[in-house]
Amino acid sequence: MPNPNYITPEGARRLSEELGRLRSVDRPRIVQEVADAAAQGDRSENAEYIYGKKKLREIDRRMHYLTKRLESAVVVDPKEQKGDKVFFGAAIEVEDEDGKRHTYRIVGEDEIDSKTGRISWKSPVGRALLGKAPGDVVTVRRPAGDIEMEIVSVKYT
């Protein structure tokens, strides 16, 4: 597998729930709206019909994407990880050059959320942290300039 799609159990559950909602709630509702709009007559100038068809295509595209992502997913449970090295699913506390502490969690590409510190294992920070242990100093290359961070702690929860 040249490009694995690692994901946490929580991330896989969220993607499955979104797919289920699209399939059983959103898509049937839009199909009904399109059918109602089509019943009004001339479809070429019917904005509700045109918009509904566009929304239906967007839902179908998202459902296809989610299906493919879930089919290729490799679920990795952070609770099964042991040790103090940084691997997928780890929660890492780091201290930057200015003494500020940040907490990151290494997750899959479909789970990133910068507001909560959930970063992809493929991101520059994620790649720099992988395989390191508390006390290690890593250098992260970024457009604003390189920054050094020391790993303070590694937890798997």
ZASESE-610806 format. One line per 5 residues: number of its first residue (from 1); their letters; for each residue x, y, z of N, C-alpha, C, O. Coordinates in nm, 2 decimals, padded with zeros to 4 digits, always signed. Layout:
BEGIN
NUM = A = X Y Z X Y Z X Y Z X Y Z; ... .
This chain:
BEGIN
1 = MPNPN = +00.09 -00.12 +00.00 +00.00 +00.00 +00.00 +00.09 +00.12 +00.00 +00.15 +00.16 +00.10; +00.11 +00.19 -00.11 +00.20 +00.30 -00.12 +00.16 +00.43 -00.04 +00.24 +00.50 +00.00; +00.03 +00.45 -00.03 -00.02 +00.57 +00.04 -00.13 +00.53 +00.14 -00.25 +00.54 +00.11; -00.09 +00.47 +00.26 -00.20 +00.43 +00.35 -00.28 +00.54 +00.40 -00.24 +00.65 +00.42; -00.41 +00.51 +00.43 -00.50 +00.60 +00.48 -00.53 +00.57 +00.63 -00.63 +00.51 +00.66 .
6 = YITPE = -00.43 +00.61 +00.71 -00.44 +00.58 +00.86 -00.55 +00.67 +00.91 -00.57 +00.78 +00.88; -00.63 +00.61 +01.01 -00.74 +00.68 +01.07 -00.76 +00.62 +01.21 -00.74 +00.50 +01.23; -00.80 +00.70 +01.30 -00.83 +00.65 +01.44 -00.98 +00.60 +01.44 -01.05 +00.63 +01.35; -01.01 +00.51 +01.53 -01.15 +00.46 +01.54 -01.25 +00.57 +01.55 -01.36 +00.56 +01.48; -01.22 +00.68 +01.62 -01.31 +00.79 +01.63 -01.33 +00.86 +01.49 -01.44 +00.89 +01.46 .
11 = GARRL = -01.22 +00.87 +01.42 -01.23 +00.94 +01.29 -01.31 +00.85 +01.19 -01.39 +00.90 +01.11; -01.29 +00.72 +01.20 -01.36 +00.63 +01.11 -01.51 +00.63 +01.14 -01.60 +00.62 +01.05; -01.55 +00.64 +01.27 -01.69 +00.65 +01.31 -01.75 +00.78 +01.26 -01.86 +00.77 +01.21; -01.68 +00.89 +01.27 -01.73 +01.02 +01.22 -01.76 +01.01 +01.07 -01.86 +01.06 +01.02; -01.66 +00.95 +00.99 -01.68 +00.94 +00.85 -01.80 +00.85 +00.82 -01.88 +00.88 +00.73 .
16 = SEELG = -01.81 +00.74 +00.89 -01.93 +00.65 +00.87 -02.06 +00.72 +00.90 -02.16 +00.70 +00.83; -02.06 +00.79 +01.01 -02.19 +00.87 +01.05 -02.22 +00.97 +00.94 -02.34 +00.98 +00.91; -02.12 +01.04 +00.89 -02.15 +01.14 +00.78 -02.21 +01.07 +00.66 -02.30 +01.12 +00.60; -02.14 +00.96 +00.62 -02.19 +00.89 +00.50 -02.33 +00.84 +00.52 -02.42 +00.85 +00.43; -02.36 +00.78 +00.64 -02.50 +00.74 +00.67 -02.60 +00.85 +00.67 -02.71 +00.83 +00.62 .
21 = RLRSV = -02.56 +00.96 +00.72 -02.66 +01.08 +00.72 -02.68 +01.13 +00.58 -02.79 +01.15 +00.54; -02.58 +01.13 +00.50 -02.59 +01.17 +00.36 -02.68 +01.07 +00.28 -02.77 +01.11 +00.21; -02.66 +00.95 +00.31 -02.73 +00.84 +00.24 -02.88 +00.83 +00.28 -02.97 +00.82 +00.20; -02.91 +00.84 +00.41 -03.04 +00.82 +00.46 -03.12 +00.94 +00.49 -03.25 +00.93 +00.50; -03.06 +01.06 +00.50 -03.13 +01.18 +00.54 -03.12 +01.29 +00.42 -03.22 +01.32 +00.36 .
26 = DRPRI = -03.00 +01.33 +00.40 -02.98 +01.45 +00.31 -03.02 +01.41 +00.16 -03.09 +01.49 +00.10; -02.97 +01.30 +00.11 -03.00 +01.27 -00.03 -03.14 +01.24 -00.06 -03.20 +01.30 -00.15; -03.21 +01.16 +00.03 -03.36 +01.15 +00.00 -03.44 +01.28 +00.01 -03.53 +01.30 -00.07; -03.40 +01.37 +00.10 -03.46 +01.50 +00.11 -03.44 +01.58 -00.02 -03.54 +01.64 -00.07; -03.32 +01.58 -00.07 -03.29 +01.66 -00.19 -03.36 +01.59 -00.31 -03.41 +01.67 -00.40 .
31 = VQEVA = -03.36 +01.46 -00.32 -03.43 +01.39 -00.43 -03.58 +01.43 -00.43 -03.63 +01.46 -00.54; -03.64 +01.44 -00.31 -03.78 +01.48 -00.31 -03.80 +01.63 -00.35 -03.89 +01.66 -00.42; -03.71 +01.71 -00.31 -03.71 +01.85 -00.35 -03.70 +01.87 -00.50 -03.77 +01.94 -00.56; -03.61 +01.79 -00.56 -03.59 +01.79 -00.71 -03.72 +01.74 -00.78 -03.76 +01.80 -00.88; -03.77 +01.63 -00.72 -03.90 +01.58 -00.78 -04.01 +01.68 -00.78 -04.09 +01.70 -00.87 .
36 = DAAAQ = -04.02 +01.75 -00.66 -04.13 +01.85 -00.65 -04.11 +01.97 -00.75 -04.20 +02.02 -00.81; -03.98 +02.01 -00.76 -03.95 +02.12 -00.85 -03.97 +02.08 -01.00 -04.02 +02.16 -01.08; -03.94 +01.95 -01.03 -03.96 +01.90 -01.17 -04.11 +01.90 -01.20 -04.15 +01.92 -01.31; -04.19 +01.87 -01.10 -04.34 +01.86 -01.12 -04.40 +02.00 -01.15 -04.51 +02.01 -01.20; -04.32 +02.11 -01.13 -04.38 +02.24 -01.15 -04.37 +02.28 -01.30 -04.43 +02.38 -01.34 .
41 = GDRSE = -04.31 +02.20 -01.38 -04.31 +02.23 -01.53 -04.17 +02.26 -01.58 -04.07 +02.18 -01.55; -04.16 +02.36 -01.66 -04.03 +02.40 -01.73 -03.91 +02.39 -01.65 -03.89 +02.47 -01.56; -03.83 +02.29 -01.67 -03.71 +02.27 -01.59 -03.59 +02.37 -01.63 -03.50 +02.39 -01.54; -03.59 +02.42 -01.75 -03.48 +02.50 -01.79 -03.47 +02.63 -01.72 -03.36 +02.69 -01.71; -03.58 +02.68 -01.67 -03.58 +02.81 -01.60 -03.62 +02.79 -01.45 -03.65 +02.89 -01.39 .
46 = NAEYI = -03.62 +02.67 -01.41 -03.67 +02.64 -01.27 -03.55 +02.64 -01.18 -03.47 +02.54 -01.17; -03.53 +02.75 -01.10 -03.41 +02.76 -01.02 -03.41 +02.65 -00.91 -03.30 +02.60 -00.88; -03.52 +02.62 -00.85 -03.52 +02.51 -00.75 -03.48 +02.38 -00.81 -03.40 +02.31 -00.74; -03.52 +02.35 -00.93 -03.48 +02.22 -00.99 -03.33 +02.23 -01.02 -03.26 +02.13 -00.99; -03.28 +02.33 -01.08 -03.14 +02.34 -01.11 -03.05 +02.34 -00.99 -02.95 +02.26 -00.99 .
51 = YGKKK = -03.09 +02.41 -00.88 -03.01 +02.41 -00.76 -03.01 +02.27 -00.70 -02.91 +02.22 -00.65; -03.13 +02.21 -00.70 -03.15 +02.08 -00.64 -03.06 +01.97 -00.71 -03.00 +01.89 -00.64; -03.05 +01.98 -00.84 -02.97 +01.89 -00.91 -02.82 +01.91 -00.88 -02.74 +01.81 -00.86; -02.78 +02.04 -00.87 -02.65 +02.07 -00.83 -02.61 +02.02 -00.69 -02.51 +01.96 -00.67; -02.70 +02.04 -00.60 -02.68 +01.99 -00.46 -02.68 +01.84 -00.46 -02.60 +01.78 -00.38 .
56 = LREID = -02.76 +01.77 -00.54 -02.76 +01.63 -00.55 -02.62 +01.57 -00.60 -02.57 +01.47 -00.55; -02.57 +01.64 -00.70 -02.43 +01.60 -00.75 -02.33 +01.62 -00.64 -02.24 +01.54 -00.63; -02.34 +01.73 -00.56 -02.24 +01.75 -00.45 -02.25 +01.64 -00.35 -02.15 +01.59 -00.30; -02.37 +01.60 -00.31 -02.39 +01.50 -00.21 -02.34 +01.36 -00.27 -02.27 +01.29 -00.20; -02.37 +01.33 -00.39 -02.32 +01.21 -00.45 -02.16 +01.21 -00.46 -02.10 +01.10 -00.43 .
61 = RRMHY = -02.10 +01.32 -00.49 -01.96 +01.33 -00.49 -01.90 +01.31 -00.35 -01.80 +01.23 -00.34; -01.96 +01.37 -00.25 -01.91 +01.35 -00.11 -01.93 +01.21 -00.07 -01.84 +01.15 +00.00; -02.04 +01.15 -00.10 -02.07 +01.01 -00.07 -01.96 +00.91 -00.13 -01.91 +00.82 -00.07; -01.93 +00.94 -00.26 -01.83 +00.86 -00.33 -01.69 +00.88 -00.26 -01.62 +00.78 -00.24; -01.66 +01.00 -00.22 -01.53 +01.03 -00.16 -01.52 +00.95 -00.02 -01.43 +00.89 +00.01 .
66 = LTKRL = -01.63 +00.97 +00.06 -01.63 +00.90 +00.19 -01.62 +00.75 +00.18 -01.55 +00.68 +00.25; -01.69 +00.69 +00.08 -01.69 +00.55 +00.06 -01.55 +00.50 +00.03 -01.50 +00.41 +00.08; -01.48 +00.57 -00.06 -01.35 +00.54 -00.10 -01.25 +00.55 +00.02 -01.16 +00.47 +00.04; -01.26 +00.66 +00.09 -01.18 +00.68 +00.21 -01.20 +00.57 +00.31 -01.10 +00.52 +00.37; -01.32 +00.53 +00.34 -01.35 +00.43 +00.43 -01.30 +00.29 +00.39 -01.25 +00.21 +00.46 .
71 = ESAVV = -01.31 +00.27 +00.25 -01.26 +00.14 +00.20 -01.11 +00.12 +00.21 -01.06 +00.01 +00.23; -01.04 +00.24 +00.20 -00.89 +00.23 +00.20 -00.84 +00.26 +00.34 -00.72 +00.26 +00.36; -00.93 +00.28 +00.44 -00.88 +00.31 +00.58 -00.81 +00.20 +00.65 -00.85 +00.08 +00.64; -00.71 +00.24 +00.72 -00.64 +00.15 +00.80 -00.66 +00.20 +00.94 -00.59 +00.30 +00.98; -00.75 +00.14 +01.02 -00.78 +00.19 +01.15 -00.67 +00.15 +01.25 -00.64 +00.04 +01.27 .
76 = VDPKE = -00.62 +00.26 +01.32 -00.52 +00.24 +01.42 -00.57 +00.29 +01.55 -00.59 +00.41 +01.56; -00.58 +00.21 +01.65 -00.63 +00.25 +01.78 -00.51 +00.30 +01.87 -00.42 +00.22 +01.90; -00.51 +00.43 +01.90 -00.40 +00.48 +01.98 -00.39 +00.41 +02.12 -00.28 +00.40 +02.17; -00.50 +00.36 +02.17 -00.49 +00.29 +02.30 -00.41 +00.16 +02.30 -00.36 +00.11 +02.40; -00.39 +00.11 +02.18 -00.31 -00.01 +02.16 -00.16 +00.02 +02.15 -00.08 -00.07 +02.15 .
81 = QKGDK = -00.12 +00.14 +02.13 +00.02 +00.18 +02.12 +00.08 +00.18 +02.26 +00.02 +00.21 +02.36; +00.21 +00.15 +02.27 +00.28 +00.15 +02.39 +00.41 +00.22 +02.38 +00.46 +00.23 +02.26; +00.47 +00.26 +02.49 +00.60 +00.32 +02.48 +00.59 +00.47 +02.49 +00.48 +00.53 +02.50; +00.71 +00.54 +02.47 +00.71 +00.68 +02.48 +00.76 +00.75 +02.35 +00.79 +00.87 +02.35; +00.76 +00.67 +02.25 +00.80 +00.73 +02.12 +00.67 +00.77 +02.05 +00.56 +00.72 +02.07 .
86 = VFFGA = +00.68 +00.87 +01.96 +00.57 +00.93 +01.89 +00.54 +00.84 +01.77 +00.62 +00.83 +01.68; +00.41 +00.79 +01.77 +00.36 +00.72 +01.66 +00.22 +00.77 +01.63 +00.17 +00.86 +01.70; +00.15 +00.71 +01.53 +00.02 +00.76 +01.50 -00.07 +00.75 +01.62 -00.07 +00.65 +01.69; -00.15 +00.85 +01.65 -00.25 +00.85 +01.76 -00.19 +00.91 +01.88 -00.27 +00.93 +01.98; -00.07 +00.95 +01.89 -00.01 +01.00 +02.01 -00.05 +01.14 +02.04 -00.08 +01.22 +01.94 .
91 = AIEVE = -00.06 +01.17 +02.16 -00.08 +01.31 +02.21 +00.05 +01.36 +02.26 +00.11 +01.30 +02.35; +00.11 +01.46 +02.20 +00.24 +01.51 +02.23 +00.24 +01.65 +02.28 +00.17 +01.74 +02.22; +00.30 +01.67 +02.39 +00.32 +01.81 +02.44 +00.46 +01.85 +02.41 +00.56 +01.78 +02.43; +00.47 +01.97 +02.34 +00.60 +02.02 +02.30 +00.61 +02.16 +02.36 +00.52 +02.23 +02.39; +00.74 +02.20 +02.37 +00.77 +02.34 +02.41 +00.86 +02.40 +02.30 +00.96 +02.35 +02.26 .
96 = DEDGK = +00.81 +02.52 +02.25 +00.88 +02.58 +02.14 +01.00 +02.67 +02.19 +01.02 +02.68 +02.31; +01.06 +02.74 +02.10 +01.18 +02.82 +02.13 +01.15 +02.93 +02.23 +01.23 +02.97 +02.30; +01.02 +02.98 +02.23 +00.98 +03.09 +02.31 +00.93 +03.04 +02.45 +00.89 +03.12 +02.53; +00.94 +02.91 +02.47 +00.89 +02.86 +02.60 +00.74 +02.83 +02.60 +00.69 +02.79 +02.71; +00.67 +02.85 +02.49 +00.53 +02.82 +02.48 +00.51 +02.67 +02.46 +00.58 +02.60 +02.39 .
101 = RHTYR = +00.41 +02.62 +02.54 +00.37 +02.48 +02.52 +00.25 +02.46 +02.44 +00.15 +02.53 +02.45; +00.26 +02.35 +02.35 +00.15 +02.32 +02.27 +00.12 +02.17 +02.28 +00.22 +02.09 +02.30; +00.00 +02.13 +02.26 -00.03 +01.98 +02.25 -00.09 +01.95 +02.12 -00.18 +02.02 +02.07; -00.03 +01.85 +02.06 -00.07 +01.80 +01.93 -00.11 +01.65 +01.94 -00.06 +01.58 +02.03; -00.21 +01.61 +01.86 -00.24 +01.47 +01.84 -00.22 +01.43 +01.70 -00.27 +01.50 +01.61 .
106 = IVGED = -00.15 +01.33 +01.68 -00.12 +01.28 +01.54 -00.24 +01.19 +01.49 -00.27 +01.09 +01.55; -00.30 +01.24 +01.39 -00.42 +01.17 +01.33 -00.41 +01.16 +01.18 -00.32 +01.20 +01.12; -00.52 +01.10 +01.12 -00.52 +01.08 +00.98 -00.56 +01.21 +00.91 -00.61 +01.31 +00.97; -00.54 +01.21 +00.78 -00.57 +01.33 +00.69 -00.72 +01.37 +00.70 -00.75 +01.49 +00.68; -00.81 +01.28 +00.73 -00.95 +01.31 +00.73 -01.00 +01.36 +00.87 -01.11 +01.40 +00.89 .
111 = EIDSK = -00.90 +01.37 +00.96 -00.94 +01.41 +01.10 -00.88 +01.54 +01.15 -00.90 +01.58 +01.26; -00.80 +01.60 +01.06 -00.73 +01.72 +01.11 -00.82 +01.83 +01.16 -00.92 +01.86 +01.10; -00.78 +01.90 +01.26 -00.85 +02.02 +01.32 -00.75 +02.10 +01.39 -00.71 +02.07 +01.51; -00.70 +02.21 +01.33 -00.59 +02.29 +01.39 -00.64 +02.35 +01.52 -00.55 +02.38 +01.61; -00.77 +02.38 +01.53 -00.81 +02.44 +01.66 -00.80 +02.36 +01.78 -00.77 +02.41 +01.89 .
116 = TGRIS = -00.81 +02.22 +01.76 -00.79 +02.13 +01.87 -00.65 +02.06 +01.88 -00.63 +01.98 +01.96; -00.57 +02.10 +01.79 -00.43 +02.05 +01.78 -00.42 +01.91 +01.71 -00.32 +01.84 +01.73; -00.52 +01.87 +01.64 -00.52 +01.75 +01.57 -00.45 +01.77 +01.43 -00.51 +01.83 +01.35; -00.33 +01.71 +01.42 -00.25 +01.73 +01.30 -00.23 +01.60 +01.23 -00.22 +01.49 +01.29; -00.21 +01.61 +01.10 -00.19 +01.49 +01.02 -00.05 +01.44 +01.04 +00.04 +01.51 +01.06 .
121 = WKSPV = -00.04 +01.31 +01.03 +00.09 +01.24 +01.04 +00.18 +01.28 +00.92 +00.30 +01.26 +00.92; +00.11 +01.34 +00.81 +00.18 +01.38 +00.69 +00.22 +01.52 +00.69 +00.30 +01.57 +00.61; +00.18 +01.60 +00.79 +00.21 +01.74 +00.80 +00.35 +01.76 +00.84 +00.42 +01.67 +00.89; +00.41 +01.88 +00.81 +00.55 +01.90 +00.85 +00.58 +01.88 +01.00 +00.68 +01.82 +01.04; +00.49 +01.92 +01.09 +00.50 +01.90 +01.23 +00.49 +01.75 +01.26 +00.57 +01.70 +01.34 .
126 = GRALL = +00.39 +01.69 +01.21 +00.37 +01.55 +01.23 +00.49 +01.46 +01.18 +00.53 +01.37 +01.26; +00.54 +01.49 +01.07 +00.65 +01.41 +01.02 +00.78 +01.44 +01.11 +00.85 +01.34 +01.13; +00.79 +01.56 +01.15 +00.91 +01.59 +01.24 +00.90 +01.52 +01.37 +01.00 +01.48 +01.43; +00.78 +01.50 +01.42 +00.76 +01.44 +01.55 +00.77 +01.28 +01.55 +00.81 +01.22 +01.65; +00.73 +01.22 +01.44 +00.72 +01.08 +01.44 +00.85 +01.01 +01.47 +00.96 +01.05 +01.42 .
131 = GKAPG = +00.84 +00.91 +01.56 +00.96 +00.83 +01.60 +01.04 +00.90 +01.71 +01.14 +00.84 +01.75; +01.01 +01.02 +01.75 +01.09 +01.09 +01.85 +01.03 +01.05 +01.99 +00.92 +01.00 +02.00; +01.11 +01.09 +02.10 +01.07 +01.06 +02.23 +01.09 +01.19 +02.32 +01.15 +01.28 +02.28; +01.03 +01.19 +02.44 +01.05 +01.30 +02.53 +01.20 +01.34 +02.55 +01.28 +01.25 +02.56; +01.22 +01.47 +02.54 +01.36 +01.52 +02.55 +01.42 +01.54 +02.42 +01.52 +01.62 +02.41 .
136 = DVVTV = +01.37 +01.48 +02.31 +01.42 +01.51 +02.17 +01.38 +01.65 +02.13 +01.27 +01.70 +02.16; +01.47 +01.71 +02.05 +01.44 +01.84 +01.99 +01.43 +01.82 +01.84 +01.51 +01.76 +01.78; +01.32 +01.87 +01.79 +01.29 +01.86 +01.64 +01.29 +01.99 +01.58 +01.25 +02.09 +01.64; +01.33 +02.00 +01.45 +01.32 +02.12 +01.38 +01.22 +02.10 +01.27 +01.22 +02.01 +01.19; +01.12 +02.20 +01.27 +01.01 +02.20 +01.18 +01.04 +02.31 +01.07 +01.05 +02.42 +01.11 .
141 = RRPAG = +01.04 +02.27 +00.95 +01.05 +02.36 +00.84 +00.92 +02.42 +00.81 +00.82 +02.34 +00.78; +00.90 +02.55 +00.80 +00.78 +02.61 +00.77 +00.80 +02.74 +00.69 +00.92 +02.79 +00.69; +00.71 +02.79 +00.62 +00.73 +02.91 +00.53 +00.78 +03.03 +00.61 +00.85 +03.11 +00.56; +00.73 +03.04 +00.74 +00.77 +03.16 +00.82 +00.91 +03.14 +00.88 +00.96 +03.23 +00.95; +00.98 +03.03 +00.85 +01.11 +03.00 +00.90 +01.11 +02.88 +00.99 +01.00 +02.84 +01.04 .
146 = DIEME = +01.22 +02.82 +01.01 +01.24 +02.69 +01.09 +01.21 +02.73 +01.23 +01.24 +02.84 +01.28; +01.15 +02.63 +01.30 +01.13 +02.64 +01.45 +01.17 +02.51 +01.51 +01.15 +02.40 +01.46; +01.23 +02.53 +01.63 +01.27 +02.41 +01.71 +01.17 +02.39 +01.82 +01.13 +02.48 +01.88; +01.14 +02.26 +01.84 +01.05 +02.22 +01.95 +01.11 +02.11 +02.03 +01.17 +02.01 +01.97; +01.09 +02.11 +02.16 +01.14 +02.00 +02.24 +01.01 +01.92 +02.28 +00.91 +01.98 +02.33 .
151 = IVSVK = +01.02 +01.79 +02.27 +00.91 +01.70 +02.31 +00.91 +01.69 +02.47 +01.01 +01.65 +02.52; +00.80 +01.73 +02.53 +00.79 +01.72 +02.68 +00.73 +01.59 +02.72 +00.78 +01.53 +02.81; +00.62 +01.55 +02.65 +00.56 +01.42 +02.69 +00.49 +01.36 +02.57 +00.45 +01.43 +02.48; +00.47 +01.23 +02.58 +00.40 +01.15 +02.48 +00.30 +01.06 +02.55 +00.34 +00.99 +02.64; +00.17 +01.07 +02.51 +00.07 +00.99 +02.57 -00.02 +00.92 +02.46 -00.03 +00.98 +02.36 .
156 = YT = -00.07 +00.81 +02.50 -00.16 +00.74 +02.41 -00.29 +00.72 +02.48 -00.29 +00.64 +02.58; -00.40 +00.79 +02.45 -00.52 +00.77 +02.52 -00.64 +00.75 +02.42 -00.75 +00.74 +02.46 .
